[in-house]
Amino acid sequence: MNVMKNMTKRQQPHEEVPAKKLRLTKPSKSAALHIDLCKATNPTDALQYLLSFARKPVEAESVEGVVRILLEHYYKEVDNSVRLKIASLLGLLSKTPGFSPDCIVDDVISTLSNDKSNQVLAQLLDTLLVIGTQLPENTAVTQRLIEVACKHLNSTYFGVRNKCLQLLGCLGTVDKPLTKESEAGTSIAPLRDVQNLISDYFGDQDPRVRTASIKAMLQLHGRGMKLQQTAYSQACKLLNDDYEQVRSAAVQMVWVLSQLYPESIVPIPSSNEEIRLIDDSFGKICHMVSDGSWMVRVQAAKLLGSMQQVSPHFLEQTLDKKLMSDLRRKRTAHERAKELYASGEFSSGRKWADDAPKEKVDTSGVNLIDSGACGAFVHGLEDEMYEVRIAAVEALCSLAQSSPSFAEKCLDFLVDMFNDEIEEVRLQSIHALRQISTHITLREDQLDTVLAVLEDSSRDIREALHELLCYTNVSTKECIQLALLELLKNLTKYPTDRNSVWKCLKFLGARHPTLVLPSVPELLSTHPYFDTPEPDMDDPAYIAVLVLVFNAAKSCPTMPALFSDHTFRHYAYLRDSLSHLVPHLRLPGRKQTAVLGSELSEVGSGSLESAQQFLQESLVRVSTLQNLDSPGAQDLLDFTIRDLKRLGELQTELAGSADFCATYLHCQLLLMKALQEKLWNMAVPLCLKQNAMASTAAQQILEETYKLEFLYSGLETRQVATIHNVRLQAKALQLILTARTKRGSPLIGLCEKFLQEVELFQRLFMSELPHFQDSFVEKLLELMPRLVACKPLDLVKILQTTLRQSRFIHLKLPEQIHRASATIIEPTGESDNPLRFTSGLVVALDIDATLEHVQDPQTTVKVQVGVLYPDGQSHIIHPKPGDFRTPGPGRVRLITQVYLSHSAWTEPCQIEVRLLLAYSSSSSRLAAPKPAWNESTEGLPTSESSVEGTINLSKPVKVFIMPKPARR
Amino acid sequence: MPDIKVTPLGAGQDVGRSCILVSVGGKNIMLDCGMHMGYNDDRRFPDFSYITQNGRLTDFLDCVIISHFHLDHCGALPYMSEMVGYDGPIYMTHPTKAICPILLEDFRKITVDKKGETNFFTSQMIKDCMKKVVPLNLHQTVQVDDELEIKAYYAGHVLGAAMVLIKVGSESVVYTGDYNMTPDRHLGAAWIDKCRPDILISESTYATTIRDSKRCRERDFLKKVHETIERGGKVLIPVFALGRAQELCILLETFWYRMNLKAPIYFSTGLTEKANHYYKLFITWTNQKIRKTFVQRNMFEFKHIKAFDRSYADNPGPMVVFATPGMLHAGQSLQIFKKWAGNEKNMVIMPGYCVQGTVGHKILNGQKKLEMEGRATLEVKLQVEYMSFSAHADAKGIMQLIRMAEPRNMLLVHGEAKKMEFLKDKIEQEFSISCYMPANGETTTVTTNPSVPVDISLNLLKREMALGGPLPDPKKPRTMHGTLIMKDSSLRLVSPEQALKELGLSEHQLRFTCRVHLQDPHSDSDTLSRIYSHLKSVLKGYAVQHLPDGTVMVESIVLKVSSSGEDPNLKVILLSWSYQVNVEVILQKRPLYPSIGVTGVTDRHWRYT
């Protein structure tokens, strides 16, 4: 442990020497630019200056000046590329936070009307777009920009038209017509809104402009404008465009409109029938699943998933390739198509010579093959690109979730996808099946196909499949046996899957008690007359069978009658050792001591409410403690902490909350002990021992507070503030102790630092201060003016009294607190075979761990692997972001490799591997967000009190290793 | 009118012996040069005498294009080039060029060495023939000569199979060869861009089939094989040495690996190893999965599949054997079939199409007794299964390709006549384009409407743009003024002024005049002023001027009044306007004459000024 502490310490960086701050004043920046630009003799030089200028950040207050300089040069400049760069710089500068770009709108617009180069025009429009998006509230500017855009829409250069459309899309509104036209009278049609204007460019000659116009339309939609239905037919035409980006955008457009007007009626061309728009668009998008470009196919397949209002018979068509008729013609045509198929017009290719032409069926009037929805998913699922297949699986899944009958139908297809050649697709389809499994029951042959995947060599696939089996309903007893058999096979082939297989069987048993019942004698190999040998209790396969049986027995009271004696014994053993897999059973006529524990737990689990109430009551009881010194307070705290710890063990739902409270109270207790009266009345040299005790207490409290802050999720600001309060108390205690033991200058620095922290607290938790009446912090803040002024020793004295007088703060619990935890599954630490490797080289150790309730393991807090060698050397390894997988909410799986290396040993020794949670107080959830890349960090206060450290997240696992000297 | 002629020498309403002659824009191209599996006599090769009775083919053909290496597409190539005589270029893709000679050599061995035929091409001829081959890359436009260009697209039928776009000027033809629109375990799907050819020549092997999803088929296939193996039977899978064989190998290989099966899988012919070598090399021509994973493991390195020896056929116990040829008409597959046919535990799976007349075709049609050479009969007891694995597009796939390419005409080859008929109807109904299905030797002529490119002067174009109005719609014709100059072989559209300048002509102005007789007692000038005031009141928004020289100008129209000699009351109003479009617009919009009592238009004549 000591060594670990050393390790933690080493992590902490040394105090940083404060960097000298240089602040550039306003004139210097623009002036420098001015000089640079004047110096430039040719366009290339000027461009270079501008490029290097663009890399440097500009403060908000000097932007205006810089912009003026730039514009000045712009007017003088003849070279297009330099003007272009200036225009783009203007856009960049107007994004500077704190600068309001409305003052340069006029300038940019006037330059726009003067410039001749198309590229520059496009760039200027882009700048206007930036300005426009910066000033969404300024309607006057918006209106002007729209006018400008309209004016340049008939430019001959595609880029200019693109940008104009983009401007219209970003700023235009559909509800009111463009005023400009009515005044000027230049245009033929007097009243047109933005949507109309944009839709004119759906037929533009340049595909890029067509794309831009659709995108602008989508942008309008994205800004909450309601698009008119007229665009639908136009968008449908664009689905047949020659260019893929146009088609891709058009698919999106059709989808958007289908979501806006699902129920409106559109006519079917070449017939007098009508159809719901959602169905029509569904057919059209389905059609795009067999587009020539795979990007379009992916998009179409993705969008299909979100079209849930579509009529069921259209939906079902997507899975049937052979229903050739255009089923958009309601019932009659639907039936006719079925007859067509039944009459054998087309063969399936599964039988020889069933495609011999028969007598002709009257096909006139039925629009064959070119029907939308037919077989869209069949195509999507056998697409060449796996991206399309994945999108199709996802879409299938989300459609099936909303329609049980469709779920039933798509089952076969999803099961077929388990044999896809790409692992990602297989995985995705397994997940999809799991999500819809509430709707379906697997048949035996389907189960067979599903189970075949258990032999897959990929661990992810197998585990996904186990997860799927947990949720699966099967229909027959044979299915259960089949599943068990395959799972046992899986277990022998891949012993590492043990936990996952057991868990899977637990759910399988609990789900199908009646199906398990008839095969119990066979499973447990009992015989009516003969005693069979007692199976080996350590055999994972036997445990697997028992898990299945016991879980089934839970809801099947007749089952225990079939158990033999040793089964009961094994039950008792497993109930104790694998309590999360084996439920409590009411066994007839058995009162054993082993059951006692479980009964107790059942009392506990009997009511979550009562447990919660108990928790609240204990907290209230403790909160009555006004003063830390009152008699019996310590005992009360002691008992409460003990109670809470036990509660956490019994009631898993409340474990987080209970632990949190217990830890918090423990901090209080420690503080209380450290502040005991007699200790402080003695002269310093007399109480060295107590001093030591107090300083360790302070240290411990600090550590605990970090745990409280970073280990628990679901905390609110108020709890964090409470924790910080305790931390401040601990720091004050430390300060006092230092003041007592050491004399001299360092005290001033420490005091200053402490005061800074108090200020920081005030900054961060301003809103929470009302809850902190009579607390240590509140008192400190009251005294703050005095504290800042007085000498360190006086300060310490004040602190001492405040600390002792301050009130204990009642902890208010938030809804749900979870404690982050981790378990290392692999390595197990049981192996006696040392890992041998040549010293100086590395050996890779596979680590497999599950993390629970760790928020965002890659970013906010960092999960690391710590390795401790027997000689006290320690290493910290940062896993790659890709090593974290999220199999379920709140759960993260870390599968990584740790490289070990050491110089030679004479005999194998154990190293300790554990997971650590690295935190730094600056990355606290409440701290300010990190500055963006181009913001200067100079002005910001450096987080002076940033403390970094690690918390142990898991129990250490010991691994035998044996570095051998290299053979020469 | 220019036209494109297409004549199938083989594969017209038939499967096998693909050979299609196309003449487009004065160029003659031969597409594929295959042999027929069903015949052993002269009928197996296309009838090249159709092209020329005597003399070399070189003078009559501009190029030969081979779509893929199957013998029914390239089997007659050495015969044509070396024995009939052709020295022009032969185009094929790189994999086809690599694998084709292996197959030809194998074919030659069987016919010459085994059957003892004479007057057949030799190994040297195959080598000489391959020297004339020019390799193609996908999507690479190759200029055969100044006018003829060809471009290959991925066809997905076998490794290296290609569709070709043949283009002369603006006339174009696409020949698909054999293609597959659904990707499989080792190949991707066929793809073509919207090239809008004049004719799309498509195969139509599965014209009346819409196949189940390939996953169903795969599962069925594996299940059948697995069941037979489990009851101790032997499975014979006749395949063409290359193409489907690799597909099925990959399928079985992965299945064996997954199910941990031990029964041996054999591959019968030696040439496979050579060919597999090429499969390993041409990874870029395979599908996404193989392309992405070949670095870790090349899928064509089979672990469970071993080479077959003739003696193995008598081994006891289950086994799976892939044997050539695919239609059971000769060779090893037929030999093994003869050995195993008597046992009902065994199974033969025909994974592809069988041409009429082959043993495969017979047993698929349920024939239980086969007549063999030497009057022996063979009883067929083993199970016969058919599983469509051949990588041809089904009806839906063909339709999909038509939709992708958007051809103006469709031409079906490589299929049975009856089935083609069916598909033809469907295509005509669906896309309303004409569809042809010529028989062998029958010529289809399609008239084309080639566009003639004309250079337009930039000034003219800019002037047109400056006139305003909506930007030109690329899909709609638009009228404009200009002069077409045809000089030498170039066509140019220039502005009239420039044309006049170039031709050294002076400009003539065209003015229209028109006389209107009017009964009016007033004097000439009074009449004129009355007309002036009337026009002024009627034509608001137009510039109406009374000029001092006794004329009225309405915009650019001049009105003059004079009284006729005989009758002073009969006034003649002379209207004159230059040729301008907007004049007519005014006249049409406002009926001028009736309001001032027109008696009639007497004459109207053109006058040059």
Interface residues (C-beta under 8 A of the other chain):
Chain A: N154 T156 D200 G203 D204 Q205 D242 S290 G292 K321 K322 M324 E345 F346 S347 S348 G349 R350 K351 W352 A353 D355 A356 P357 T363 S364 N367 L368 I369 D370 G375 V378 L381 E382 D383 E384 M385 Y386 F413 D416 M417 N419 E421 I422 T449 A452 E455 D456
Chain B: T182 P183 R185 G188 A189 W191 I192 D193 K194 Y206 T208 T209 I210 R211 D212 S213 K214 R215 C216 R217 E218 R219 D220 T254 R258 M259 N260 N287 Q288 K289 M350 L364 N365 Y386 M387 S388 D394 A395 K396 M399 Q400 R403 M404 K418 K419 E421 F422 D425 K426 Q429 E430 M465 P470 L471 P472 D473 P474 K475
